[in-house]
Amino acid sequence: MERFQHYIDGAFEDGAATFESLDPATGVAWAVMPLADAADIDRAVMAAHRAFHAPQWAGLTATQRGKLLYQLADLVQAAAPRLAALETRDTGKIIRETSAQIAYVAEYYRYYAGLADKIEGAHLPIDKPDMEVWLRREPVGVVAAIVPWNSQLFLSAVKLGPALAVGCTVVLKASEDGPAPLLEFARLVDQAGFPAGVVNILTGGPEAGQALTRHPKVAHIAFTGGPDTARHIVRASAENLARTSLELGGKSPFFVFEDADLDSAANAQVSGIFAATGQSCVAGSRLLVQASVKDAFLARLKAKAEAARIGAPDRMETEIGPLCTARQRDRIGALIAQSLAAGARLVTGGQSVEGAGFYFPPTILDCTDAPDAPCLQQEFFGPVLSVVTFETEDQALALANGTEFGLASGVFTRDLTRAHRMIRGLRAGIVWVNTYRAVSPIAPFGGHGLSGHGREGGMAAALDYTTVKTVWLRTADDPIPDPFVMR
Ligand code: NAD
């Protein structure tokens, strides 16, 4: 079995304990992972805290930090085949997707490398003639980054890139499900030449997560995961009043209007819910289709769902790989059963695939006669699409905005004015019109409500890891006048 280690204070080491990671395609253990306890976490945070103040990091110019990030991006690109293969092996995400996504990972590091020396303060035209006042943008301190299993390299790049660009240091906790790619990535951080303690990478479950989020030296918690965990994290952040940015789940609506290009919409819907086996926060998991085209659109979708090639995730021709864990497969099965009991109708799929591995086929549930089915409100995080119909735009918007989530949305229509009305009316952090699941380091990403707050990607994310220092400098030579009044 392969063995992986933690990366703390510039050194590779075993964890307090170990656990075996299962290959989701077979259900068989393939690697031994370190498991962090509270003491491991404390050493990592203290290393990050020392590094934050050390001249080897704090004394670098922004351009020098950018160069380290460029170096990291190049190393990620060079190691892409190994990183993609490890992510596929440890999480079951198909190799087609991990290979494509790793290119984005390098691009995110490159984007923030370029941004490092373009983050400017400001000079204020202050209303006092003998004063110069300006704002400095300074790094907030130690960042605790916590990611879920589904895209660990990508979801950590969107945190590490901006945090390191502005001068923060980081303790990154990989998910205990599928941590191999991030523990391997630690080698690249080491090779890139970041000073010891600037980036620390560990894995562990809720115990390690709690130790990290409660730690008094953590200034910002950047979290991606589920809303229940987010509630724990926000409570933990109350200990030291750390800032939080939360990227959580969704129940994102995908609209198909009767004037849409149905073939294009069907491909986008497949990419939105069946790609990555539905383990995507932006999964377009609620199809809202205008009643007049429901049958035509569902026929296309059903054909595509049933034709999708289910198989070993490391084969390029595979389109649907296993889910990451048996727990996830069983949860999906239970939620489908509850939804069928509430009146949903099974269009296709619905049963986990027999045999080894944690496979679940593309599934479509028609909820036209089951408006209260749990599948319309709860996130599956799997390849399950719930369908409802609408007659009017107002009805469609009311349905779309009728959940506590607000992450992504997709609108398929050829009517430009309608598209604009939908863009205005949707309560979502992202609206894709006539496309779906497009990302770029330049574009912010995030949600409302139970989908979280804060944005990743773009300049806004970098500023999120800074604090503003207001500097007042008196230019007059005469003594300060009346010292008993505010100036
Ligand atoms: P999760 O919330 O169970 O776990 C996420 C991470 O939190 C893991 O590393 C886990 O070990 C850690 N954790 C667990 N308990 C903790 C605690 N008490 N304190 C601190 N950390 C703790 O999520 P998951 O099931 O691994 O991932 C699926 C969820 O992630 C879905 O809801 C999905 O929508 C969401 N997600 C969101 C985005 C986004 O960008 N909005 C992206 C991907 C996934």
Residues whose N, C-alpha, C, O or C-beta is under 5 A from the ligand:
A	BS01	NAD	I146 V147 P148 W149 K173 A174 S175 E176 G204 G205 P206 G209 Q210 T224 G225 G226 P227 T229 H232 E247 L248 G249 G250 C281 S451
